[in-house]
């Protein structure tokens, strides 16, 4: 498929809007062990996508899975790879958020450190021989600077084990973004989403049974049920599907910049819903991230103008 970074960025920005609000939901569900939480949220996401696939299949008369053995094998492999990376990344992220003491702003640190994928995606892409336009590198610098202003300008404080978990999570999400770029065209957006969520939920369940046996509490799950539903239906079922659809059009390096908008929307959500006033440096951070996304579109505009 021909890449259209502007179209892909708009779709990914909508996903980032949902993910921005999801940080609040993740923090509200901190009482639930991370692997148990991710098993539940992505099981819900898979169920949502199964319904969507069934409805769309009735209209198009296409099966959920390819009928050919080779096609089925390829789809399952792609879903498994993306699902493993999503499971690793999501569980590292939630474990990092859960590990911070109460006097530390877990959401801010998680927002900044997770957004390091903005830097890692183009670095990994360039290591494997993909040429990254200089303007995109400048956009990366602007985006990570903006996220820093939004999340940690007041002071990062000391080092916590959660920081290491979240940096590892950022690396995992970088690989997941590149895997989605590799497989989304051949497998299809909705199908890849469903398989990714299914594998992620299954891997999280196995990990929860091994590492969290006896730690999950029904009362804690019940108290966090609204957050879990939001994470499952909106952050997973809608947000990650928008990521896969958006990445069909946007190059991975540009996609990662667009997805960094989640930090902006997290700050704006706190301002709109929780009445958290935005400081001058947070406003500057929002402007820098928006500027980075607009700047990242320039190479495509130049290509279109010259063609």
JOMO-V666446 format. One record per residue. BURIAL is 1 if it has 9 or more other C-alpha atoms within 8 Angstrom, else 0. Layout:
BURIAL, BURIAL
//
This chain:
0, 0, 0, 1, 1, 0, 1, 1, 1, 1, 1, 1, 1, 1, 1, 1, 1, 1, 1, 1, 1, 1, 1, 1, 1, 1, 1, 1, 1, 1, 1, 1, 1, 1, 1, 1, 1, 1, 1, 1, 1, 1, 1, 1, 1, 1, 0, 1, 1, 1, 0, 0, 1, 1, 0, 1, 1, 0, 0, 0, 0, 0, 0, 0, 0, 1, 0, 0, 0, 0, 1, 1, 0, 1, 1, 1, 0, 1, 1, 1, 1, 1, 1, 1, 1, 1, 1, 1, 1, 1, 1, 1, 1, 1, 1, 1, 1, 1, 0, 1, 0, 0, 0, 0, 0, 1, 1, 1, 1, 1, 1, 1, 1, 1, 1, 1, 1, 1, 1, 1, 1, 1, 0, 0, 1, 1, 0, 0, 0, 0, 0, 1, 0, 0, 1, 1, 1, 1, 1, 1, 1, 1, 1, 1, 1, 1, 1, 1, 1, 1, 1, 1, 1, 0, 0, 0, 0, 0, 0, 0, 0, 1, 1, 1, 1, 1, 1, 1, 1, 1, 1, 1, 1, 1, 1, 1, 1, 1, 1, 1, 1, 0, 1, 1, 1, 0, 1, 1, 1, 1, 1, 1, 1, 1, 1, 1, 1, 1, 1, 1, 1, 1, 1, 1, 1, 0, 1, 1, 0, 0, 0, 1, 0, 0, 0, 1, 0, 0, 0, 1, 1, 0, 0, 1, 0, 0, 1, 1, 1, 1, 1, 1, 1, 1, 1, 1, 1, 1, 1, 1, 1, 1, 1, 1, 1, 1, 1, 1, 1, 1, 1, 1, 1, 1, 1, 1, 1, 1, 1, 1, 1, 1, 1, 1, 1, 1, 1, 1, 1, 1, 1, 0, 0, 0, 0, 0, 0, 1, 0, 0, 1, 1, 1, 1, 1, 1, 1, 1, 1, 1, 1, 1, 1, 0, 1, 1, 1, 1, 1, 1, 0, 0, 0, 0, 0, 0, 0
//
